[in-house]
Amino acid sequence: MIDFSKPPASIPPDDNWTLAGAKARFSEVIDRAQTGPQTITRNGKPTAVIVSAEEWARKNLRKGTLAEFLLASPLRGADLDLERQRDAARDVTL
């Protein structure tokens, strides 16, 4: 009797794919990436992760400028006493 409660052995578990499996079922990898990251392994080691375009855009969204980041620093106004080392310049061949 066939146990339909488990996926067939040829279908990788939820989000892990071998490189060969991902190449053979690329459309399915892309479809599954819409609901969560898909990890592709080569020689048993994680090599790449495929995510939806929406997730990629969300992760790469810039959250302000560098100036805003520095102004929001908890060290701003901490009155740090930083001293610059006055070592001699090193020789550089140009």
Long-range contacts (C-beta under 8 A, 24 or more apart in sequence): 15-39, 16-41, 17-41, 18-42, 19-47, 22-50
